[in-house]
Amino acid sequence: MVTLATQTLEHRIVRKVLTTEPPLVFTVEIRYHPEDNGYSAECFEMEAFAWGESYEEAVENLLDVMIGFAEVIVKDAELYPHLPEPLLHYGQFILGLGSEDKLRKVLGL
């Protein structure tokens, strides 16, 4: 969505991974904030948020945050198997990809 009147730039990507059980959905939104002269990037399902002065920096930071969250989610599930972790499938999938480049490709970034 581009609105020239208010100088808002938004890029929203929704990807569904059908090869997992259950299927996973990743919704990524990148927005330009003219008042802060920077970009926010968010993955709603992972509750991951990042910021950057450029579009690319915001994306890179989001990928780092998502991988970091995935590591914590999987580690916590190993340490505390009796506690439910609703994001475990996401964490396992992201870590299973093995690289930031593969995650970028899955997300369409």
N, C-alpha and C positions, 0 to 999 in steps of 0.2 A: 504494500500500500504506500503510495506516495501522495502527500498533500502539500502542495506548494504554498498555500496560503499561510500555513503555520510552520513550514519548513520541517515537517516530520517525515522521517524515512524509516520504514519498518520492513523487515524481511522475516517471513514466517515459513518454516519448513516442518512438515509432518511426515514422519517415516514410520512404517509398520514393518516389523520383523516377524515373518510368518514361520521361520525355521526353528523357533523356540517354542517351548511349552511352559507356560502359556505364551501366546504371541505378545510381543512388546511393542509399544508405541512410544516414539520419541518426538516431542514437539519442541522445536527450537525457535526462539524469537530473538532477532537482533534489531535493536532500535538505535537511531541516532538521537542524541539529546543536545540540541543546539545551545541551550542555556549552560550546559556543562562542557560543551565542545568535545564530546566523547560518545562512545557506544556502550550499550549494555547488551549482554547476551545471556539468555536463560534457557534452561531445559526444564520444563515444568514437571515432568514425571520424576526426575531425579532431584528436584528442588535445588538445582544448581544455578548459581548466578555468578557472573563475572563482568568486569569492566575493562575498557581499553580506550586509549586515545584514538586508535584507528579501528576500522572494522576487523582487520586481520588480527590485531592484538586482542580484541575482545573475544574472537573465535578461539584463538590459541589459549587464552586464559580459561575459557569455558571448558575446553577439552581437558586441560590440566585439572580443573576442579572436578570434572566428572570422573576422571581416572582416580583421583585422590579419594573421592567419595566411594567409588567402587571398591577400592582397597580396604577402606574402613568397614564398609558393609560386610564384605566377605570375611574379614578378620573377626569382626564382632560375632558373626554367625558361627564361626568355628569356636570362639571362646565361650559363647553363651547359646548353645544349640537349643535350649529350652525356651528361649525368647523368640517370639515371631518377628520376622523382618520382612515387611512387605516389599522392600526394594531389592531383596536378595537376587532375584532373577535378573534384574538389571545389572547389578554388580558383577555377577558371574558372567553374563554375556559380554560386558565391556572388558573385563580382564581376559576373557577367552579370546578376544580379538587380538590381543598381544601388542598392539601399537597404536599410537595416536593417529597415524596416517589411516589405518583401517577404520578407526572410529570416525574420523573426518569423512571418509567415503560413505560409511553407513548412514551418517547424518546428512549427507548431501552438501557438505560444506567445503 
